[in-house]
Structure formats: C-alpha cells, structure tokens
Amino acid sequence: MSLDAARLQPMANAIRALSMDAVEAANSGHPGMPMGMADAATVLFTKHLKFDPAAPEWADRDRFVLSAGHGSMLIYSLLYLTGYAAPTIDDIRNFRKLGSPCAGHPENFLLPGVECTTGPLGQGLAMAVGMAMAERHLNAVYGDDLVDHRTWVVAGDGCLMEGINHEAIGLAGHLKLGRLNVLWDDNRITIDGATDLSTSEDIKARYIATGWHVTECDGHDFADIDRALAEAKADPRPSLIACRTLIGKGAPNKQGTSGVHGAALGAAEVVAARETLGWAHEPFVVPSEILADWHSAAEPGRAAHGAWAGRLEASAHKDDFLAQMAPIAPRVPTAIEGYIRGLAAAPQKVATRKASEMALGPLTAAIPQLVGGSADLTGSNNTKTPSTLPMTAEDYAGRYVYYGIREFGMAAAMNGMALHGGIVPYGGTFLIFSDYCRNAIRLSALQQTGVVYVMTHDSIGLGEDGPTHQPVEQVMSLRLIPNLNVYRPCDTIETAECWALALSTPETPSVLALTRQNLPQLRGEGDADWTMASNACAKGGYRLRAGGAGRKVVLVATGSEVALAVECAEVLEAQGIGADVVSMPCTELFDAQPEAYKADLLPHDALIVSIEAGSTLGWERYTGRSGLNIGLDSFGASAPAEDLFAHFGFTAEKIVPQILSKLKN
C-alpha cells in the first residue's frame, strides 16, 4: 500500500472513531492512547507488520504486543479492521461489558491475534523480549526459511518508567535482539498530568546506554513514521522509536491533556471530534471503502504465509519443526520413567534442588523445547545441564539463559517465550525472590502459560543467610494464585514426579519449591516399575506411610518436613498410637480430587496435623478446627539449618508432645 496520506488518514481515523465510540458506550476506558497512536499503528500494519488474519497462530507471523494495555481499543480496532474473525463490531460495541472478548485490557485467551495479556505496565514489553529471544533461538536452529519474523511493541511512558523496563531492555540489549522494535508513544502525559511532574530522565540516553538503537519521528506524519520504522528494521540492534504524539488527537478540547487519558470523552466532545476528524459516520460504522483498504493491508502477510507454507512443506526439517511447535507432554514419560526407576533401585540423599538438576538431565536431553536459565543463581538453583549450552548474542542456538539479577524480567521473558511457541521455559531464583517475580507469575497463570519456576532455598533450612532470605509466607501466598500449581516435593522421586507433572500442564504454570539442605529418599518401594500412570504426586497428596496401630493421627507434610512427619509417626507408633503420613506436594492437585479420596486420606475420626516450615495460615482447611498446625508464623533467624529447625520447634521431640496433648484433650 502506498503512503498516500489521503488514503491512510481515513484508515487511522477509523481507529479513532471506534476507540472513542467504544469507550463512550462503556462510559469507561482509555481513548487517549489509541487516538494518539492511530497514525503510527496504521503505518505499522499497512507497511511493516507481517500477519495473516485467517491464521492468527501462524508460526512465522510477526508478533504485535500492546504493552500499554490500557489503550486496548487500539488492538481491538486493528483486529476488526484488518479482517480477523474476532472481535466483531458487536464485540466492540460491548467493550468492557460482561461476555465481550473486548475486555478492559487485552487478554490472549479471549482473542486470537492478542499475543499476550497486558495491562500491568512494562510487562508487555518485557514479554516481547522473551518473544524476540524465542524467535532468534528457533531461527538459529531452523534457519531463515522457517523462522524469520519480528516483534513489535507499542509502549507508553508508564511502560518505560516501570522498573521491569530497566531489566527487560538490559537483557535485550545484551543479547542484541535486533528483531525487537518498540514504538514509544511519546505523548508526555500520564494519569496525574504531564510527565514532568514525576520524571526528568533522558529516556533515549538510557536505551542507548543499554545497547539499543534509538530513532524518533513525528507520530502524526505517515512518511516520517515509515522512515523511522524502516530505519529500525535495518539496524542490527533492538530499536526504540520515539513517536512524538498528541494524546487523544482529534478531540479538540481535550487532546494533549491528562483528561483524555482514562475517561470517556463525553457526548459533546465526541461530536466535536467527529467534526474535527471529518468523520461523518454513525457510531460503530466504518464505510466499506475504508474497510476494504484495511483488509488489503493483510494481503502481503497472506502471500508471505503461503510462501512460508511452501517452504515448510519442502523443508528437510519439516517434521522436526512441527514437533518443536507441538506440546511436549507426550514426550515426558519416555524421558523420565527410566530415571525414576533408577532412583528406586539406588536411593540418594540429596537436596531437592539437586534432585531437580538430576531430573532435568534426562528431560533436557530428550526434549529440545526446554530452555532453562537462572537469575544469577545457576550454581544455587542447579538449573543448568549438559544439554543446555548458553544462549548468547553469538550463539542463539543455546538453551540456557544467564538472566543476570533480573528476577522480574526473567519471569516476564519466560512468559513471552512460552506465548511465542516452540519453547517451554524454566528459570530459577531463590523462593524469597518470588515476590520480585510475583506479578509475572500471576500473569503466567492468567495467560495459561506452562512456565516452570524453579524456586530454591525454600525455608529456614537455608540457614545462615538469615530472615531476609528465609521464605515464611511465600509458599502459602503463591498457593493463592488461581491456575498455578505449587509443588514442594520431599525427595528425589517426588521431585522427578513434580517435574513430570509441571511439563504436562501446558496451560498451567508451576512453581517448584526446593530445599538447600539434603533430604533422605523416602520413596522407592513399589517404584521399580514406575510409569506416568503411577505418579503419586498427580493426586497432590497421598498416603506415604500407613499407621500400623489403630489410626488416631494423620500427619500431613510437604517438602523437607515429610521426613520429620515420618519420624514423628514412628515415635507415636512406638507408643501404640496409629499415625498415617500424608505427603502433600501440591495442594492445588489435591483439592481437585474426588471428595471420597480426600476423606479417605483426611478422615474425620482422626487428629489431622499439618507440618510445614512456613505460614500456618490456610492449613486449617485440611486440619479442621480441632486439628493441629505446626509451622512458622514469624520471621526466621541466622544460624545453621539444624539449629533453626530445633529452635523453631521442627523436631519430633517438640511436635509429638503437642500431638499427645491434643489427643488427651
């Protein structure tokens, strides 16, 4: 399509009209950003973005990320205008209403063409870094014929202010992700008012300092926008394109002010904007000739898709590529079954962080989609294996990312890799730093991505580093996040089982909470012929030891405290008190079991005792009002692990008397 302004301006104004109409109908939303960025988005979609509305999941499409997700009407307008099956004009008419896929912020699971769920500022850009990493990795493996696309981002001032932006752009610059281009909506307005109320930094200099190429353009001059985007594409570095725009452009009395940022224009201003824009059409009506021009913008992408399909069909790598893009769950049993059978034959006493590394050995060897990493804690998280060589700017084929001290950026980048497809990412840090990652973990769950978080040093068992590094409330707080499986395995076999489960839930992310201290192997008997079908952790909780005497107590424990529960049970059994031990590595999976199964494990006629070296809050739903919760509801201390466990009451000598007293009373 030519850069004829007479043709492009009505196309851009269609975005403005739909955006202000939808926000006005909802009486809620953010019309300013889509109205301000309409011209830049029109040039991007008509001249530079490679997409096919008939195939929203085509593997070699360009990725478009609206990091400034509050301006969601920009992407809803673009998807409708370019001919995607959804949203329909009725969906847009019902913007922000129950049942409409046009939610207040874009959600990837509601609309094909929305690459990721955005809204928490900065995370869209950070996820785009992960998408660009995935593209470079798969390109290094399969070549330009099959993988050759770009990642485009629209970001606002808020995205660039958030701390995650610093982490994301530093990683992108270090890895020289030249296929990543960010259009900065440089309108100098935030909700509170002009940006000079809160910032005076030189944003362009910051990007240049991290290894980015920076250019700028008049965000309302089609030719200048095109020039800047072409310049960005030609540069081998990631690019920031500063698009100087007028927020709410077209609304004559509110444009350029914070008043147009996050509220409907109002009926009078909508009328005035229509007059200013020369848009003489009814609300939600786009003339057929403008729609035709927008539909034609997709023709180059359709042609590119067809050519790519031909190359794929002729490629010697076709089967491998299709396998790379397919779910990995079917490959997990073959990779892990023999390893677990070996553990049954030769038990090992190791920390579960080491057990995780041991399990990752055969998994990463058999499953090339697994790409690991760590936020500068590789030797502590044990996330690297012989199969995962470093991914660097010189060799993108590597499968191990040194993220540096960028926990939040790592988590968001992993979301982007998973959403891109062809990669199943896992990454490590200390469990205490899950708080740094938390909002990205939440987005993993919301977006239904099978990311695996390897969180080590999971309790006071890490010892001398002290309470700043000792997680107390983190495990239980992570369990509060919907659609997140939190695993706390007790030994080598449970750790391998939990890995197998984590890699078999492509729409549910996982956290593995792992120990620093060595733990005895409690499993093995009956596991010599282990298969995925016999995975005990799949039920979330199971009876590890059955009481020998008449059952009066059920000890429920996780992770490092399962061995302690076994010790307590042995003391009770010696006194003629029957005690079952239930290992509960994943409460989320246990909660999903039939009521009869849960009632069998946690019967009403027994004293239920929970033991976990963390917050007791939440355990009462398993132990009941008459149960006993052994945990830690204060911060830890700095001392060797064994001293801390004794000090805080995690010994059989201190727990058994509490149980006996409870039984007596």
Stockholm file with secondary structure:
# STOCKHOLM 1.0

chainA/1-665         MSLDAARLQPMANAIRALSMDAVEAANSGHPGMPMGMADAATVLFTKHLKFDPAAPEWADRDRFVLSAGHGSMLIYSLLYLTGYAAPTIDDIRNFRKLGSPCAGHPENFLLPGVECTTGPLGQGLAMAVGMAMAERHLNAVYGDDLVDHRTWVVAGDGCLMEGINHEAIGLAGHLKLGRLNVLWDDNRITIDGATDLSTSEDIKARYIATGWHVTECDGHDFADIDRALAEAKADPRPSLIACRTLIGKGAPNKQGTSGVHGAALGAAEVVAARETLGWAHEPFVVPSEILADWHSAAEPGRAAHGAWAGRLEASAHKDDFLAQMAPIAPRVPTAIEGYIRGLAAAPQKVATRKASEMALGPLTAAIPQLVGGSADLTGSNNTKTPSTLPMTAEDYAGRYVYYGIREFGMAAAMNGMALHGGIVPYGGTFLIFSDYCRNAIRLSALQQTGVVYVMTHDSIGLGEDGPTHQPVEQVMSLRLIPNLNVYRPCDTIETAECWALALSTPETPSVLALTRQNLPQLRGEGDADWTMASNACAKGGYRLRAGGAGRKVVLVATGSEVALAVECAEVLEAQGIGADVVSMPCTELFDAQPEAYKADLLPHDALIVSIEAGSTLGWERYTGRSGLNIGLDSFGASAPAEDLFAHFGFTAEKIVPQILSKLKN
#=GR chainA/1-665 SS CCCCHHHHHHHHHHHHHHHHHHHHHHTCSCCHHHHHHHHHHHHIIIIICCCCTTCTTCTTSCEEEESSGGGTHHHHHHHHHHTCSCSCHHHHHTTTSTTCSCCSSCCTTTSTTCCSCCCSTTHHHHHHHHHHHHHHHHHHHHCTTTCCCCEEEEEEHHHHHSHHHHHHHHHHHHHTCTTEEEEEEECCEETTEEGGGTCCCCHHHHHHHTTCEEEEEETTCHHHHHHHHHHHHHSSSCEEEEEECCTTTTCTTTTTSGGGTSSCCCHHHHHHHHHHHTCCSCTTCCCHHHHHHHHHTTHHHHHHHHHHHHHHHHCTTHHHHHHHHSCSGGGHHHHHHHHHHHHHHSCCCEEHHHHHHHHHHHHHHHCTTEEEEESSCHHHHTCCCTTCCBCCSSCTTCCEEECCSCHHHHHHHHHHHHHHSSCEEEEEEEGGGHHHHHHHHHHHHHHTCCCEEEEECCSGGGCTTCTTTCCSSHHHHHTTSTTCEEECCCSHHHHHHHHHHHTTCTTSCEEEEECSSEECCCCCTTCTTCCGGGCGGGGSCEEEECCSSSEEEEEEECTTHHHHHHHHHHHHHHTTCEEEEEECSCHHHHHTSCHHHHHHHSCTTSEEEEECSSCCTTTHHHHCTTSEEECCCSCCCSSCHHHHHHHTTCSHHHHHHHHHHHHHC
#=GC SS_cons         CCCCHHHHHHHHHHHHHHHHHHHHHHTCSCCHHHHHHHHHHHHIIIIICCCCTTCTTCTTSCEEEESSGGGTHHHHHHHHHHTCSCSCHHHHHTTTSTTCSCCSSCCTTTSTTCCSCCCSTTHHHHHHHHHHHHHHHHHHHHCTTTCCCCEEEEEEHHHHHSHHHHHHHHHHHHHTCTTEEEEEEECCEETTEEGGGTCCCCHHHHHHHTTCEEEEEETTCHHHHHHHHHHHHHSSSCEEEEEECCTTTTCTTTTTSGGGTSSCCCHHHHHHHHHHHTCCSCTTCCCHHHHHHHHHTTHHHHHHHHHHHHHHHHCTTHHHHHHHHSCSGGGHHHHHHHHHHHHHHSCCCEEHHHHHHHHHHHHHHHCTTEEEEESSCHHHHTCCCTTCCBCCSSCTTCCEEECCSCHHHHHHHHHHHHHHSSCEEEEEEEGGGHHHHHHHHHHHHHHTCCCEEEEECCSGGGCTTCTTTCCSSHHHHHTTSTTCEEECCCSHHHHHHHHHHHTTCTTSCEEEEECSSEECCCCCTTCTTCCGGGCGGGGSCEEEECCSSSEEEEEEECTTHHHHHHHHHHHHHHTTCEEEEEECSCHHHHHTSCHHHHHHHSCTTSEEEEECSSCCTTTHHHHCTTSEEECCCSCCCSSCHHHHHHHTTCSHHHHHHHHHHHHHC
//
